Amino acid sequence: MNPIHILATFFGWCAVINIGIMLIFVLIMSVLNKDGFIIELSMKIFGNTKEDTLATMFRVFHQFRLLIIVLNVVPYIALKIMA
């Protein structure tokens, strides 16, 4: 098997796993946080205000999304084009 195909498979599975983790995060934040339990818990642990906690969660989600795209999806597409 060609090393490019092996790397493409690796990056493809990395992307699938990371996108799954991201979807679980979205599910937890949207479905399980209806009563604000997760935000209140984070506020108690880190001592932030509600606005700071929401902004931090939003920023972390978008940074994780950007990392998935840059470190998994783009190499996968590049390797598929090369193959």
N, CA, C and O atoms as a GROMACS GRO file, in nm:
protein
  332
    1MET      N    1   0.085  -0.118   0.000
    1MET     CA    2   0.000   0.000   0.000
    1MET      C    3   0.090   0.124   0.000
    1MET      O    4   0.193   0.127   0.066
    2ASN      N    5   0.049   0.222  -0.072
    2ASN     CA    6   0.123   0.347  -0.087
    2ASN      C    7   0.121   0.427   0.044
    2ASN      O    8   0.016   0.436   0.109
    3PRO      N    9   0.236   0.486   0.084
    3PRO     CA   10   0.238   0.565   0.209
    3PRO      C   11   0.141   0.684   0.207
    3PRO      O   12   0.091   0.725   0.312
    4ILE      N   13   0.114   0.738   0.089
    4ILE     CA   14   0.020   0.850   0.081
    4ILE      C   15  -0.120   0.802   0.118
    4ILE      O   16  -0.194   0.874   0.186
    5HIS      N   17  -0.157   0.683   0.074
    5HIS     CA   18  -0.289   0.629   0.110
    5HIS      C   19  -0.298   0.599   0.259
    5HIS      O   20  -0.403   0.618   0.320
    6ILE      N   21  -0.188   0.552   0.317
    6ILE     CA   22  -0.188   0.525   0.461
    6ILE      C   23  -0.205   0.654   0.539
    6ILE      O   24  -0.284   0.660   0.634
    7LEU      N   25  -0.133   0.759   0.499
    7LEU     CA   26  -0.146   0.888   0.567
    7LEU      C   27  -0.285   0.949   0.546
    7LEU      O   28  -0.341   1.008   0.638
    8ALA      N   29  -0.339   0.934   0.425
    8ALA     CA   30  -0.474   0.985   0.399
    8ALA      C   31  -0.576   0.914   0.487
    8ALA      O   32  -0.667   0.978   0.540
    9THR      N   33  -0.562   0.784   0.503
    9THR     CA   34  -0.651   0.709   0.590
    9THR      C   35  -0.637   0.756   0.735
    9THR      O   36  -0.736   0.773   0.805
   10PHE      N   37  -0.513   0.775   0.779
   10PHE     CA   38  -0.487   0.822   0.914
   10PHE      C   39  -0.554   0.957   0.939
   10PHE      O   40  -0.625   0.974   1.038
   11PHE      N   41  -0.530   1.054   0.850
   11PHE     CA   42  -0.588   1.186   0.869
   11PHE      C   43  -0.741   1.184   0.855
   11PHE      O   44  -0.810   1.262   0.920
   12GLY      N   45  -0.792   1.096   0.771
   12GLY     CA   46  -0.937   1.083   0.759
   12GLY      C   47  -1.000   1.036   0.889
   12GLY      O   48  -1.101   1.090   0.932
   13TRP      N   49  -0.940   0.933   0.950
   13TRP     CA   50  -0.992   0.884   1.077
   13TRP      C   51  -0.973   0.984   1.190
   13TRP      O   52  -1.058   0.997   1.278
   14CYS      N   53  -0.860   1.056   1.187
   14CYS     CA   54  -0.841   1.163   1.287
   14CYS      C   55  -0.951   1.267   1.276
   14CYS      O   56  -1.005   1.312   1.377
   15ALA      N   57  -0.984   1.304   1.153
   15ALA     CA   58  -1.089   1.403   1.132
   15ALA      C   59  -1.224   1.351   1.181
   15ALA      O   60  -1.299   1.424   1.246
   16VAL      N   61  -1.254   1.226   1.151
   16VAL     CA   62  -1.382   1.167   1.194
   16VAL      C   63  -1.391   1.165   1.347
   16VAL      O   64  -1.494   1.202   1.402
   17ILE      N   65  -1.285   1.123   1.414
   17ILE     CA   66  -1.287   1.116   1.560
   17ILE      C   67  -1.300   1.256   1.620
   17ILE      O   68  -1.380   1.276   1.711
   18ASN      N   69  -1.222   1.352   1.569
   18ASN     CA   70  -1.228   1.487   1.625
   18ASN      C   71  -1.361   1.556   1.597
   18ASN      O   72  -1.410   1.630   1.682
   19ILE      N   73  -1.419   1.533   1.480
   19ILE     CA   74  -1.550   1.591   1.452
   19ILE      C   75  -1.656   1.527   1.542
   19ILE      O   76  -1.749   1.594   1.586
   20GLY      N   77  -1.641   1.398   1.571
   20GLY     CA   78  -1.731   1.332   1.666
   20GLY      C   79  -1.721   1.393   1.804
   20GLY      O   80  -1.823   1.416   1.869
   21ILE      N   81  -1.598   1.420   1.851
   21ILE     CA   82  -1.579   1.485   1.981
   21ILE      C   83  -1.643   1.623   1.981
   21ILE      O   84  -1.706   1.663   2.078
   22MET      N   85  -1.626   1.696   1.870
   22MET     CA   86  -1.686   1.829   1.860
   22MET      C   87  -1.839   1.822   1.864
   22MET      O   88  -1.903   1.905   1.927
   23LEU      N   89  -1.896   1.723   1.797
   23LEU     CA   90  -2.042   1.709   1.798
   23LEU      C   91  -2.093   1.670   1.938
   23LEU      O   92  -2.200   1.714   1.978
   24ILE      N   93  -2.017   1.589   2.010
   24ILE     CA   94  -2.055   1.556   2.147
   24ILE      C   95  -2.053   1.682   2.234
   24ILE      O   96  -2.143   1.702   2.315
   25PHE      N   97  -1.952   1.766   2.216
   25PHE     CA   98  -1.944   1.893   2.288
   25PHE      C   99  -2.066   1.981   2.258
   25PHE      O  100  -2.125   2.039   2.349
   26VAL      N  101  -2.104   1.990   2.131
   26VAL     CA  102  -2.221   2.069   2.092
   26VAL      C  103  -2.348   2.010   2.154
   26VAL      O  104  -2.434   2.083   2.203
   27LEU      N  105  -2.358   1.878   2.152
   27LEU     CA  106  -2.474   1.811   2.211
   27LEU      C  107  -2.483   1.838   2.360
   27LEU      O  108  -2.591   1.868   2.411
   28ILE      N  109  -2.371   1.827   2.430
   28ILE     CA  110  -2.371   1.853   2.573
   28ILE      C  111  -2.409   1.998   2.602
   28ILE      O  112  -2.488   2.024   2.692
   29MET      N  113  -2.353   2.091   2.525
   29MET     CA  114  -2.380   2.232   2.552
   29MET      C  115  -2.521   2.274   2.513
   29MET      O  116  -2.576   2.366   2.572
   30SER      N  117  -2.582   2.208   2.415
   30SER     CA  118  -2.714   2.250   2.372
   30SER      C  119  -2.827   2.172   2.442
   30SER      O  120  -2.925   2.232   2.484
   31VAL      N  121  -2.813   2.042   2.453
   31VAL     CA  122  -2.921   1.961   2.508
   31VAL      C  123  -2.913   1.950   2.660
   31VAL      O  124  -3.013   1.968   2.730
   32LEU      N  125  -2.795   1.922   2.711
   32LEU     CA  126  -2.782   1.898   2.855
   32LEU      C  127  -2.768   2.026   2.936
   32LEU      O  128  -2.770   2.020   3.059
   33ASN      N  129  -2.754   2.138   2.871
   33ASN     CA  130  -2.733   2.263   2.945
   33ASN      C  131  -2.858   2.351   2.943
   33ASN      O  132  -2.846   2.474   2.952
   34LYS      N  133  -2.975   2.293   2.934
   34LYS     CA  134  -3.099   2.372   2.931
   34LYS      C  135  -3.120   2.448   3.061
   34LYS      O  136  -3.167   2.562   3.058
   35ASP      N  137  -3.086   2.388   3.173
   35ASP     CA  138  -3.107   2.455   3.301
   35ASP      C  139  -2.984   2.532   3.347
   35ASP      O  140  -2.985   2.591   3.455
   36GLY      N  141  -2.878   2.534   3.267
   36GLY     CA  142  -2.759   2.611   3.300
   36GLY      C  143  -2.665   2.542   3.396
   36GLY      O  144  -2.579   2.607   3.456
   37PHE      N  145  -2.680   2.411   3.414
   37PHE     CA  146  -2.598   2.338   3.512
   37PHE      C  147  -2.449   2.344   3.478
   37PHE      O  148  -2.367   2.367   3.567
   38ILE      N  149  -2.415   2.323   3.353
   38ILE     CA  150  -2.274   2.320   3.314
   38ILE      C  151  -2.211   2.457   3.330
   38ILE      O  152  -2.097   2.468   3.374
   39ILE      N  153  -2.284   2.561   3.293
   39ILE     CA  154  -2.231   2.697   3.306
   39ILE      C  155  -2.214   2.734   3.453
   39ILE      O  156  -2.112   2.792   3.492
   40GLU      N  157  -2.312   2.700   3.536
   40GLU     CA  158  -2.301   2.729   3.679
   40GLU      C  159  -2.186   2.652   3.743
   40GLU      O  160  -2.116   2.705   3.828
   41LEU      N  161  -2.167   2.527   3.702
   41LEU     CA  162  -2.056   2.448   3.754
   41LEU      C  163  -1.922   2.511   3.714
   41LEU      O  164  -1.831   2.520   3.795
   42SER      N  165  -1.911   2.553   3.589
   42SER     CA  166  -1.788   2.618   3.543
   42SER      C  167  -1.765   2.751   3.616
   42SER      O  168  -1.652   2.786   3.647
   43MET      N  169  -1.873   2.823   3.642
   43MET     CA  170  -1.860   2.949   3.715
   43MET      C  171  -1.807   2.925   3.856
   43MET      O  172  -1.724   3.001   3.906
   44LYS      N  173  -1.856   2.819   3.921
   44LYS     CA  174  -1.810   2.788   4.057
   44LYS      C  175  -1.665   2.740   4.057
   44LYS      O  176  -1.588   2.776   4.146
   45ILE      N  177  -1.628   2.659   3.959
   45ILE     CA  178  -1.493   2.604   3.956
   45ILE      C  179  -1.390   2.713   3.927
   45ILE      O  180  -1.288   2.722   3.995
   46PHE      N  181  -1.417   2.798   3.826
   46PHE     CA  182  -1.318   2.895   3.781
   46PHE      C  183  -1.341   3.035   3.835
   46PHE      O  184  -1.255   3.121   3.819
   47GLY      N  185  -1.454   3.060   3.898
   47GLY     CA  186  -1.480   3.190   3.958
   47GLY      C  187  -1.503   3.302   3.858
   47GLY      O  188  -1.471   3.417   3.886
   48ASN      N  189  -1.558   3.270   3.742
   48ASN     CA  190  -1.587   3.370   3.640
   48ASN      C  191  -1.734   3.410   3.643
   48ASN      O  192  -1.816   3.345   3.708
   49THR      N  193  -1.764   3.517   3.572
   49THR     CA  194  -1.904   3.555   3.555
   49THR      C  195  -1.966   3.468   3.446
   49THR      O  196  -1.896   3.395   3.376
   50LYS      N  197  -2.097   3.476   3.433
   50LYS     CA  198  -2.166   3.397   3.331
   50LYS      C  199  -2.122   3.438   3.192
   50LYS      O  200  -2.103   3.353   3.105
   51GLU      N  201  -2.107   3.568   3.170
   51GLU     CA  202  -2.065   3.617   3.038
   51GLU      C  203  -1.925   3.569   3.003
   51GLU      O  204  -1.899   3.529   2.889
   52ASP      N  205  -1.833   3.573   3.102
   52ASP     CA  206  -1.697   3.526   3.077
   52ASP      C  207  -1.695   3.376   3.048
   52ASP      O  208  -1.620   3.330   2.962
   53THR      N  209  -1.775   3.302   3.120
   53THR     CA  210  -1.782   3.157   3.100
   53THR      C  211  -1.834   3.123   2.962
   53THR      O  212  -1.778   3.038   2.894
   54LEU      N  213  -1.942   3.189   2.920
   54LEU     CA  214  -1.997   3.165   2.786
   54LEU      C  215  -1.898   3.206   2.677
   54LEU      O  216  -1.884   3.135   2.577
   55ALA      N  217  -1.831   3.319   2.697
   55ALA     CA  218  -1.733   3.365   2.597
   55ALA      C  219  -1.617   3.267   2.587
   55ALA      O  220  -1.568   3.240   2.478
   56THR      N  221  -1.572   3.215   2.700
   56THR     CA  222  -1.462   3.119   2.700
   56THR      C  223  -1.502   2.990   2.631
   56THR      O  224  -1.425   2.935   2.552
   57MET      N  225  -1.621   2.940   2.660
   57MET     CA  226  -1.667   2.817   2.595
   57MET      C  227  -1.682   2.837   2.444
   57MET      O  228  -1.647   2.748   2.366
   58PHE      N  229  -1.734   2.952   2.405
   58PHE     CA  230  -1.749   2.984   2.263
   58PHE      C  231  -1.612   2.990   2.196
   58PHE      O  232  -1.595   2.936   2.087
   59ARG      N  233  -1.513   3.054   2.260
   59ARG     CA  234  -1.379   3.068   2.205
   59ARG      C  235  -1.310   2.931   2.194
   59ARG      O  236  -1.246   2.901   2.094
   60VAL      N  237  -1.324   2.848   2.299
   60VAL     CA  238  -1.262   2.716   2.297
   60VAL      C  239  -1.322   2.630   2.186
   60VAL      O  240  -1.250   2.559   2.116
   61PHE      N  241  -1.453   2.637   2.169
   61PHE     CA  242  -1.518   2.560   2.063
   61PHE      C  243  -1.467   2.601   1.926
   61PHE      O  244  -1.438   2.516   1.843
   62HIS      N  245  -1.455   2.731   1.902
   62HIS     CA  246  -1.410   2.776   1.770
   62HIS      C  247  -1.261   2.749   1.748
   62HIS      O  248  -1.220   2.724   1.635
   63GLN      N  249  -1.180   2.754   1.852
   63GLN     CA  250  -1.040   2.718   1.838
   63GLN      C  251  -1.025   2.569   1.807
   63GLN      O  252  -0.942   2.531   1.725
   64PHE      N  253  -1.104   2.486   1.873
   64PHE     CA  254  -1.100   2.343   1.847
   64PHE      C  255  -1.145   2.313   1.704
   64PHE      O  256  -1.086   2.228   1.637
   65ARG      N  257  -1.249   2.382   1.659
   65ARG     CA  258  -1.298   2.365   1.522
   65ARG      C  259  -1.190   2.404   1.421
   65ARG      O  260  -1.169   2.334   1.321
   66LEU      N  261  -1.123   2.514   1.446
   66LEU     CA  262  -1.017   2.559   1.357
   66LEU      C  263  -0.901   2.459   1.355
   66LEU      O  264  -0.845   2.431   1.249
   67LEU      N  265  -0.864   2.406   1.472
   67LEU     CA  266  -0.758   2.306   1.477
   67LEU      C  267  -0.795   2.179   1.401
   67LEU      O  268  -0.710   2.119   1.335
   68ILE      N  269  -0.920   2.137   1.409
   68ILE     CA  270  -0.964   2.019   1.334
   68ILE      C  271  -0.948   2.044   1.185
   68ILE      O  272  -0.900   1.957   1.113
   69ILE      N  273  -0.988   2.160   1.140
   69ILE     CA  274  -0.979   2.191   0.998
   69ILE      C  275  -0.834   2.197   0.953
   69ILE      O  276  -0.797   2.137   0.852
   70VAL      N  277  -0.751   2.269   1.029
   70VAL     CA  278  -0.612   2.290   0.987
   70VAL      C  279  -0.528   2.164   1.001
   70VAL      O  280  -0.446   2.134   0.914
   71LEU      N  281  -0.546   2.089   1.109
   71LEU     CA  282  -0.458   1.976   1.136
   71LEU      C  283  -0.510   1.841   1.087
   71LEU      O  284  -0.434   1.744   1.082
   72ASN      N  285  -0.638   1.831   1.051
   72ASN     CA  286  -0.692   1.702   1.007
   72ASN      C  287  -0.753   1.708   0.868
   72ASN      O  288  -0.719   1.627   0.782
   73VAL      N  289  -0.843   1.801   0.845
   73VAL     CA  290  -0.917   1.804   0.720
   73VAL      C  291  -0.830   1.850   0.603
   73VAL      O  292  -0.832   1.788   0.497
   74VAL      N  293  -0.754   1.957   0.623
   74VAL     CA  294  -0.670   2.008   0.514
   74VAL      C  295  -0.563   1.906   0.472
   74VAL      O  296  -0.547   1.883   0.352
   75PRO      N  297  -0.489   1.843   0.567
   75PRO     CA  298  -0.394   1.740   0.521
   75PRO      C  299  -0.462   1.622   0.451
   75PRO      O  300  -0.408   1.566   0.357
   76TYR      N  301  -0.582   1.585   0.498
   76TYR     CA  302  -0.655   1.476   0.434
   76TYR      C  303  -0.688   1.512   0.290
   76TYR      O  304  -0.668   1.431   0.199
   77ILE      N  305  -0.738   1.633   0.267
   77ILE     CA  306  -0.773   1.674   0.131
   77ILE      C  307  -0.648   1.683   0.044
   77ILE      O  308  -0.649   1.642  -0.072
   78ALA      N  309  -0.539   1.738   0.100
   78ALA     CA  310  -0.415   1.749   0.023
   78ALA      C  311  -0.362   1.610  -0.017
   78ALA      O  312  -0.317   1.591  -0.130
   79LEU      N  313  -0.367   1.516   0.075
   79LEU     CA  314  -0.320   1.382   0.044
   79LEU      C  315  -0.410   1.312  -0.058
   79LEU      O  316  -0.362   1.236  -0.143
   80LYS      N  317  -0.539   1.336  -0.050
   80LYS     CA  318  -0.631   1.278  -0.149
   80LYS      C  319  -0.604   1.335  -0.288
   80LYS      O  320  -0.612   1.264  -0.388
   81ILE      N  321  -0.572   1.464  -0.294
   81ILE     CA  322  -0.539   1.526  -0.423
   81ILE      C  323  -0.408   1.468  -0.477
   81ILE      O  324  -0.397   1.444  -0.597
   82MET      N  325  -0.311   1.446  -0.390
   82MET     CA  326  -0.182   1.391  -0.431
   82MET      C  327  -0.192   1.246  -0.478
   82MET      O  328  -0.115   1.202  -0.564
   83ALA      N  329  -0.287   1.172  -0.423
   83ALA     CA  330  -0.294   1.028  -0.450
   83ALA      C  331  -0.340   0.995  -0.590
   83ALA      O  332  -0.351   0.878  -0.626
   0.00000   0.00000   0.00000
